[in-house]
């Protein structure tokens, strides 16, 4: 008997599902959503699964005016045995609370959130795509809802989870993407909100992303906001480089997101006895390593793309091509291993996969 009581109200009008063979990222949403409210003095209350629907908010709701919001992103996968697996979901709920703390949002009960997520997925299980390269994307988020025009933490919030069947995040898939290095704009600085997963960080990135897209680049690589020389992260990914046999990634410096896929890659490298380091990396170092023939691979890591090889950098009117624009062997090995664990077709020596047990699904039907 679970200690959590979640009300379930199933829809009477199911949506038409998209073709799983041609899914775009973030375009389609399932039949149900999870909602829970927070009221000062009462805490989090009324956890419920309801039909997917628009929200009704007061025009003075603080989210519209002061941007007090956080979110997460994770995925559910359908195995060849028709089982449902989550990948390190407890880390996402842990990170959500870290973001909550930074944005002065009351923390959620992580155990309750995970239980609610499993129930929501079980209710919409038929939406999990079974085509190669697809998954069910999960978006938990918290917004401030108190109607008040004043700069202060809200006294009311909503915690919501929605689900979306998705294909590849980048149209290139596992083929290398092209990245433009940003010189003019700054996304985050140490002491700001760069370590939190909050909407304002992404709003701050849009202008640079728009300019990069106009010149044919998939994403922006951000440099530090103080000296404008040290590599931080790509817009939707952490970043790794393989130089002269060693893998290097920017250290967690207080202005970049602590990626869960990033952490998983570091654990894999350690498991495989591949040398790696977390340190400051300047963009000059990368271009010099390429000139010296030592830059072997570059790739991004994130929940949406998993692993995205990088085939080209453009910076300061200079362009470099990495590994002849081809996917590197290490990038491919990491991608195959992570997606294999996520889909249940490769061994999971780390205990990362969490199975949604049949009895959990049966209990809520």
N, C-alpha and C positions, 0 to 999 in steps of 0.2 A: 504494500500500500504506500503510494507516494505521499510525502508530506506536503506536496504542492497541489492545490486545487485550481485547475485552469478550466474555465468555462469554454465550451466549444459550441459554436453556432455555425453549422455548415450551410453553404450556399445552396439555393434551390435553382440557380441558373448558372451552370458551368460554362466557362468560356470555350471557344474553339481553340484547340492547341495548334501552334505553328508546326511547320514541317521541321523535324529535328535535324534533317540533313542540311538545312540552309539557315541555321540560326545566326542572328546577329547578336552582338553583346549588348545586354541591357535594354532590349526593345520589347520583350514580352514578360508578362507577370502572371503568376499562378492565381488560383481561385480564392486563396485565403491569406490572411495576414495576422500577425500577433500584435496585440496592443496591451500596454500596461500604463497606468497613470501614477503620477506623483503629486501629492499635495503636502505643503509644509504643515507639520504637526501630525500628519497621518502616515507619511512615508509612501512607499510604492504600494499600489493596491489595484484590485480588479484585473488580474491577468486574464486575458481572454483571446481566443482565436475566433475571428469573424470573417465574413466574406470580404475580399479585397474591395476597397472603396475609397473615394476621395475623403480628405480630412476637411472638417469645418473648424476654422480658427477665427478668433476675433482679429480685426485689422490691427489692433494694438498689441497683438501677441508679440512677445519680446524677441522671438526668433527672427521676425521680419526686420527688426530695427538694430539689434545688437549682436546677432549672429551666434548666439549661444547654442551650439550644436556639436555633436560628435557622431562618428559612424565607424563601422567595421565592414570587412568583406572576407567571406570564406566560401567554401564550396562543399556540396555533397556529390558523391559519385556512385554510379550504379556498377556493380561488379559483374563479371561474366556469369556468376552464380545468382544474379538478381538480388544481391544484398546491397544495402546502402551504407556507405562509409563516409565519415567526416574526417578531415585532416587537421589534427591539433586544435580542435575548437575551443578547448579551455584556454589556449594562449590568446585567442581573439577576445574572449570575454575578460581576460585579465588585462589586456591592452585597452579594451573599451573603458575599464574603470580607471586606468591611468589617464586616459584622455578626459574622462569625467572629472577627475581631480583637478586637472590643469584648467578646465573651463568652469570650475565651481558648480558642477552638476552632481547631485547626490549619487553615490555609487549604487549599482544594482547588485542583487544577489546573484553571483555567477552561477551557482548551482541551479537556481530557478531558471535563469536565462537559458542554460544548456538543456534543461528538461523541456522548457517551452519550445525551444528550437527543434528538438527531436519530435515532439508532438506535432508541430506545424508541418515538418517534412513528411511525417507519416500521413497526415491528412491529405497532403498534396503529392503523395508519392508518385502518382501516375505522370507527373510533370517532369520527373527526372529523365533527361534524354539518355538514350542508349547507343548513340552514334559515336564513333571514334572522334576524340578531341572535344567532346561536349561534356557539360556538367550542369549542376543546378547551383547558380550563384545565390549567395545569401547575404542580404544587406540588413544588419541590425543598425539602428540609429536612435539618437535621443535629441529631442528639440524642446526648447523652452516655450511655454504656452501662456504664461500669465499675461493678461492685458494690462500693460503698464509702460508708460514712457518715462523711463528713468534708468540710468546706467547702474545696475545692481544685479546680482544673481536673481534669477526668476524663482518664484515660489511654487510654480507648477511646471510639470514636464510630461512628455509622452515618450515611452520607450516602445519602438515599433520594429518588427522584423518582417521583411518582404522577401519573396523568392522569385528568381528569374532563370529560366532555362537558357543557357548560353553556348555559343561556339567560341572560336578564338578571339582574344581581345584585339590583337593586331591582325589586319588583313593578310600580313605576311606569314602568320602562323609561326612555325619554328624556323622559317627563313629569316636571315638577318635583317634588322631594321636600320634605318639611317637616323642619326641623332645630330641635332644642332646644339652647340654649346652656347649658353646664354651669357652675354657680356653686359647687357644694359640693365635688365631687371633683376630683382632679388625676391626670392620666395620666402625665406625665413632666416632668422639669425639666432644665435645662442641666447637663451633667456626668453625667446618668444614662444610661439606655439608650434614650432616645427616638429617637435617630438610627439605632438598630439595629432590624432586623426580627426581634424575638424574642417568644416567646409571652407572656412576663410583661407586656409592654406591653398586650396585648390582654385578658389576664385582668384587668388593672387597670381596663379600660374597661367591663367587663360590668355592674357595678352601675348606673352612670349610663345605660347603654344600655337596661337593663331598665326603669328608671324612665321614660325617654323613650318607650319603646314603649307603656307603659301609658296614656300620654296622647295616643297617636296620632302620635308623631313617628318618622321613619325612622332618624334618626341623631342623634348628639351632636356639637356643636361645642365643642372644648376651648379654654379660655383658659390663659394662662401660669400656671405653678405658683407664681410668686413674688408678683406683684401682682394676679393674677386679673383682668386687664383687657385684655391683648393676645391677639389671635386666633392660634391655632396651627394646628390641623387638625381635620378631621372624623374620626370613628372609623376609617373605611376609605378616606379620601381626603384629598388636599391641597385647598386652597380658594382660589378666585379671586373678585374682585369687579370689576365695571365701574362706575366712578363718573365722571360728567362727562367721558366719552370716553376715560378712561384705565383700563387694567386693572392691578389691584394684587393682590399675593399676599404672604403673610407670608414674610419673609426666613428663610433657613436659619440657625437660631440655636443649634443644638446640642441641641435637644429635640424637633424634628420630623423626620419621615422625608423623605429626599431622593427624592421620587417620580420615576419614569422617565416617567410620563405628564405630570407637572408640567413636567419639563425639556423634553419634546416640545412642550407647549403654548407655553412661552416661546420656543422656536425658531420655531414657527409665527407667533407674534405679531411677532417680529423680521422674519421673511420677508415678512409682509404689511404691514410698516411701521405697525403699530398700537402706539401708545405704551403702555408698561407699566413697572412698577417693582416691586422686591422690597424690602419695608420692614416696619417694625412697624406694625400696624394695630390700633387699639383697637376694642372692641365699641361703645363710645360713638360713635366716628367713623362706624361703619356705620349706627347708628340715626339719627344726626344727618344723614347724607347722605340717608337715606330721607326724613326730615322735610323736607329742603330740596329734594326732588325730583331729587337727583343720583345716587341708587343705581339704576342701569339694569339690571344683571344680577348674579347670583351663581351659581357652579357649582363642583362638586367634580370632581377628577380622580383616576383610579386605574386600575389594570389591570382590576379586576373590572368596574367600571361604565363605564370609559373616560371619558365625560363625563356628569355627573349635574346637570342644572339644579336650582337651589334656588328654591322659590316662596314659602317662609315661614320666618321666624325667630321663635322665642319666647325671650325673655330678661327676667328680672326682672319677671315678670307683665305684660310688654308683648309685643305681637305685631305684626310688620310683614309685609306682602305685597309681594313683589317682582315687577315687570313684570306686574301683575294675575294672578299665579299661572301665567303662560304661559312657555313656553320662549323665551328670548331669541334674537335673530338671530345673535349672536356664538357663543353656546353651541352652537347648531345647526350653524353653519359649522364650528366646531372638531370637533364630533362627526362630521359627515359627512366631513370631511377625514381625520381619524385612522382612522376605520373604513374609509374608502375605500382608504387606503394599506394598512391591515392586510389587507384582502380582495383587494388587487391590482387594484382598479377605478379608482383615481386615481393620477396620477403621484407618484413618490416622489423628489423632488429631493434628499432628505437621505441616501439610502442606508440607510434604517432597516430595510427588509424583508430578511429572510434566507430564501432559498428552500432547502427540503430537496430537493436534486437527485435526479432519478430514479436516477442511478447509485449514490447513497448508499443509497437504499432497495433497489435491486436487489442490492447487494453483500451484504446481510444476509438475503435471503430464502432 
